[in-house]
Amino acid sequence: MQTSDFNYDLPPEFIAQTAIEPRDSSRLMVVHRASGQIEHRIFHDLPEYVNRGDVLALNRTRVIPARLHGIKTATGGAVEVLLLERIDDRRWLAMIGGKNVHAGAALTIQRGDQHIAAQVIEDRVESQRVVEFESPIEPLLAALGEMPLPPYIHTPLADPERYQTVYAHTPGSVAAPTAGLHFTPELLIALHEQGTELAYCTLHVGPGTFQPVRADQIAEHKLHAEYAELRADEAARINAAKLRGNRVIAVGTTSVRTLETAAIRSAGEADLDICPWRPVIAIAEPTTLFITPGDHFRVVDAMITNFHLPQSTLLMLISAFAGRELIREAYEIAKRERYRFYSLGDAMLIL
């Protein structure tokens, strides 16, 4: 299948630059896979589509202020460092913006009166580098770092917490699991009171999740590894729901990939004709799971997601779940109805 099969035109004015308030007042497109019916609702209407005993799977990752600014110590040239993955106490894999920043380059990261020295110790693919700080950077991130908004958002955040879910817990992401941004504490309480169960997982989102696929054939694309975790008690809650005939509703593609990774680990690639679903098991490992049309979903029955970039792995994932033509139709309708797209935009519920 070609990458160009997942392209579509989106005028820039459709890209949401600010988050709507309150969180659950965003629009919600409801897509019914079986019938092809499409409804237009508001996100706070979600409880009408969730049954007692269903499980909402939520990604509890927290975005870190991973964008750092500084200079090349020797020349004073500007440098931007986007932290991607912690290697150990002092070393991080990072994307480097700046001219001729290679192994051996000394850096000074600074913001206001705060600063820390660092050195590039290894060149990786494209602009990725291994950077070693003179001391652990994590205690200084609040003072030195900025929230790493996607490049298509040009309006600064008035409140950095608006780019976190209300249930964010474990620091590690460089981008928000944006489907979860629509939930308020009140909405979660309402879902709980009607008998909906909540299960939490963690997937630390890296920039590769949102980048367009550049290979001509999607089979040639490799997804960057991202750390995924599902605890044993949460896995048991999900399996119990499946056994009693309830649905597992994944909040966001990151939750989908975490649960499907956990299901693959439990039974390998066994024939799904024998059993239409697979139990999930506890995991704590990197995942490179890249879901594309033709792939099976082993545990997820429905999902909440945002509207995604053309030719992105996220668009391919939801096309695998709902069908490429139905998603293509839904996106065209979303443009006609003036939905807000991408990270700070509106939501879609796929049933």
RARAQUI-V64512 format. One record per pair of residues at least 4 apart in sequence whose ideal C-beta (glycine too) atoms are under 7 Angstrom apart, sorted by the first residue. I is the first residue (numbers start at 1). J is the second residue. D is the distance in whole Angstrom. If there is no record, write none. Layout:
i: [I,I]
j: [J,J]
d: [D,D]
This chain:
i: [1,1,1,1,2,2,3,3,3,3,3,5,6,6,6,6,6,7,7,8,8,10,10,10,14,14,14,15,15,15,16,16,16,16,16,17,17,17,17,18,18,19,19,19,20,20,21,22,23,23,23,23,24,24,24,24,24,24,25,25,25,26,26,26,26,27,27,27,27,28,28,28,28,28,28,28,28,29,29,29,29,29,29,30,30,30,30,30,30,31,31,31,31,31,31,31,31,32,32,32,33,33,33,33,36,38,38,40,41,43,43,44,46,46,46,47,47,47,49,49,50,50,50,50,51,51,52,52,53,53,53,53,53,54,54,54,54,54,55,55,55,55,55,55,55,55,56,56,56,56,56,57,57,57,57,57,57,57,57,57,58,58,58,58,58,58,59,59,59,59,59,59,59,59,59,59,60,60,60,60,60,60,61,61,61,61,61,61,61,61,61,62,62,62,62,62,62,62,63,63,63,63,63,63,63,64,64,64,64,64,64,65,65,65,65,65,66,66,66,66,66,67,67,67,67,67,68,68,68,68,69,69,70,70,70,70,70,70,71,71,71,71,71,72,72,72,72,72,72,72,73,73,73,74,77,77,78,79,79,79,79,79,80,80,81,81,81,81,82,82,82,82,83,83,83,84,84,84,84,84,84,85,85,86,87,87,87,87,89,90,90,90,90,91,91,92,92,93,93,93,94,94,95,95,95,96,96,96,97,101,101,101,102,102,103,103,103,103,104,105,105,106,107,107,107,108,108,109,109,109,109,110,110,111,111,114,114,114,116,116,116,116,116,116,117,118,118,118,118,119,120,120,121,121,122,122,123,124,124,124,133,137,140,141,147,147,147,148,148,149,149,149,150,150,150,152,153,153,157,157,163,164,164,165,165,165,165,165,166,166,166,170,172,172,173,173,174,174,174,175,175,175,175,176,176,177,177,177,178,178,178,179,179,179,179,179,179,180,180,182,183,183,185,186,187,188,189,190,191,192,192,197,197,199,199,199,200,201,201,201,201,201,201,202,202,203,203,203,203,203,204,204,205,205,205,206,206,207,208,208,209,209,209,210,210,212,212,212,212,213,213,213,213,213,215,215,218,218,221,222,223,223,223,225,225,225,226,226,227,228,228,228,228,228,228,229,229,230,230,230,230,230,230,230,231,231,232,232,233,234,235,235,235,235,235,236,237,238,238,238,238,238,239,239,239,240,241,241,242,242,242,247,247,248,248,248,248,249,249,249,249,250,250,250,250,250,251,251,252,252,253,253,253,253,254,255,256,256,256,256,257,257,257,257,258,259,259,259,259,260,260,260,260,260,260,260,261,261,261,261,262,262,262,262,263,263,263,263,263,264,264,265,265,266,266,266,266,267,270,272,272,272,277,277,278,278,280,290,291,291,291,292,292,293,293,293,293,295,297,302,302,303,303,304,304,305,305,305,306,306,306,306,306,307,307,307,307,307,307,307,307,308,308,308,309,309,310,313,314,315,316,317,318,318,318,319,319,319,321,322,322,322,323,324,325,326,327,328,329,330,331,332,333,334,339,339,340,340,341]
j: [5,218,292,293,216,217,213,215,216,218,311,324,310,311,315,316,319,310,311,310,331,14,310,341,335,340,341,152,341,342,340,341,342,344,345,153,154,155,344,155,344,162,181,344,25,26,25,184,181,182,183,184,43,44,182,183,184,187,42,43,44,43,182,346,347,40,42,339,346,41,42,43,45,46,346,347,349,38,40,330,334,339,348,38,39,41,49,349,351,38,322,326,330,348,349,350,351,36,37,351,322,326,350,351,326,330,333,337,45,182,347,187,50,187,349,190,191,194,349,351,54,191,196,249,246,247,194,195,195,197,241,244,246,196,241,246,247,249,197,199,237,238,241,246,248,249,191,196,198,249,251,199,201,238,248,249,250,251,255,259,167,180,198,200,251,255,177,180,201,202,203,251,252,254,255,258,167,168,169,170,200,202,168,170,172,173,177,202,203,204,205,164,168,169,170,171,172,173,147,163,164,173,174,175,176,141,145,171,172,173,174,141,142,145,146,147,82,83,145,148,174,80,82,145,146,148,81,109,144,145,80,111,79,81,107,108,109,110,76,77,78,79,108,76,77,79,98,101,105,107,106,107,108,106,98,99,98,96,97,98,101,107,97,98,94,96,109,131,94,95,148,174,92,94,174,93,94,95,174,206,207,92,93,92,91,92,93,130,136,132,133,135,136,130,132,131,137,124,128,130,129,131,127,128,207,101,127,129,127,105,120,129,120,123,120,121,122,123,120,119,120,119,118,119,120,115,117,115,116,118,144,114,115,143,144,140,143,144,133,134,135,137,140,144,134,131,132,133,134,132,129,131,130,132,129,130,129,128,129,130,137,141,144,145,157,160,163,174,175,153,157,163,175,210,343,342,343,344,162,163,176,168,176,176,177,180,181,183,183,184,185,202,204,227,204,205,205,206,207,205,207,209,210,181,343,205,252,254,252,306,343,251,252,304,305,306,347,251,252,347,187,188,189,190,191,192,193,194,196,196,198,237,241,234,237,238,234,229,230,234,255,258,259,228,229,226,228,254,257,258,226,227,209,226,254,224,226,211,223,224,226,313,314,309,312,309,310,311,312,218,221,311,312,313,220,221,292,316,290,288,288,290,313,286,287,288,286,287,286,257,258,261,283,285,287,283,284,234,235,258,262,280,282,283,235,282,236,282,237,238,239,262,280,281,282,240,241,242,248,259,280,299,243,279,280,244,246,248,248,277,299,301,302,259,299,300,301,301,302,303,304,255,256,259,300,303,255,304,304,305,257,305,314,317,258,259,260,300,303,317,261,287,289,291,262,263,280,299,300,264,289,291,297,298,299,300,265,283,287,289,266,280,281,283,278,279,280,298,299,268,298,281,283,278,279,280,281,278,274,276,296,298,298,299,298,299,299,313,295,317,320,316,320,316,319,320,324,320,321,350,351,321,350,347,349,318,348,350,342,343,345,347,348,331,334,339,341,342,345,346,348,312,314,315,315,342,315,317,318,319,320,321,322,327,350,323,324,327,350,326,327,350,327,328,329,330,331,332,333,334,335,336,337,339,345,346,345,346,345]
d: [6,5,7,6,6,6,5,6,6,5,5,7,7,5,5,6,7,5,5,5,6,5,7,6,6,7,5,5,5,5,4,6,6,4,4,6,6,4,7,5,6,5,7,5,6,5,7,6,6,5,7,5,5,4,6,7,5,5,6,7,7,5,5,5,6,7,6,6,4,5,6,5,6,7,7,5,6,6,6,6,6,7,5,7,4,6,7,5,7,6,6,7,5,6,7,5,7,7,4,5,5,7,7,6,6,6,6,6,4,5,6,6,6,7,7,6,6,6,6,7,5,6,5,7,7,7,6,3,6,7,6,6,4,6,7,5,5,6,5,5,6,6,4,7,5,7,7,6,5,5,6,5,6,7,6,7,5,6,5,6,6,6,6,5,5,7,4,6,6,6,5,7,6,5,5,7,6,6,4,6,5,5,7,6,6,4,6,5,6,5,6,6,4,6,6,5,7,7,6,6,6,5,7,7,5,6,7,5,7,7,7,5,7,3,6,6,6,4,6,5,5,7,6,6,4,4,4,5,6,6,6,6,5,7,5,5,4,5,5,6,6,6,5,7,5,6,7,7,6,6,4,6,5,6,6,6,6,7,7,4,6,6,4,6,5,6,7,6,6,4,6,7,5,5,7,5,6,6,6,6,7,7,4,6,4,6,6,7,5,5,5,7,6,6,5,5,7,7,6,6,6,5,5,6,7,5,5,5,7,5,6,7,6,6,5,6,6,5,7,7,5,5,4,7,7,6,6,6,5,6,6,7,4,7,5,6,5,5,6,6,7,7,6,7,4,5,6,5,7,5,5,6,5,5,7,4,6,4,6,7,5,6,5,4,6,5,5,5,7,5,7,7,7,6,5,6,7,7,6,6,5,4,7,7,7,4,6,7,6,6,6,5,4,7,5,4,7,6,6,5,7,7,6,6,7,6,5,5,7,5,5,5,4,5,5,6,6,5,6,5,5,6,6,6,6,6,6,7,4,6,7,6,7,5,5,5,6,7,5,6,6,4,7,7,4,6,5,4,6,5,6,5,5,7,6,5,5,6,6,3,7,7,7,7,6,6,7,4,6,6,5,5,7,6,4,5,5,6,7,7,5,4,6,4,7,5,7,6,6,7,4,6,6,7,4,7,5,6,5,6,5,6,6,5,7,6,6,4,7,7,6,6,5,6,5,6,7,7,6,7,5,7,6,5,6,7,4,6,7,6,7,4,6,7,6,6,5,7,4,7,7,4,4,6,5,5,5,5,7,6,6,6,5,5,6,6,6,5,6,7,6,6,5,7,6,6,6,5,6,6,6,7,7,6,6,7,6,6,4,5,7,4,6,5,4,7,5,4,5,7,7,6,6,6,5,6,4,5,7,7,5,7,6,6,4,6,6,6,5,5,5,5,6,7,5,5,6,5,6,6,5,6,5,6,5,6,5,7,7,7,6,6,7,7,6,6,4,6,6,7,7,5,4,4,7,7,7,6,7,6,6,7,6,6,7,7,4,5,6,5,5,5,7,6,6,6,6,7,6,6,7,7,6,4,7,5,4,5,5]
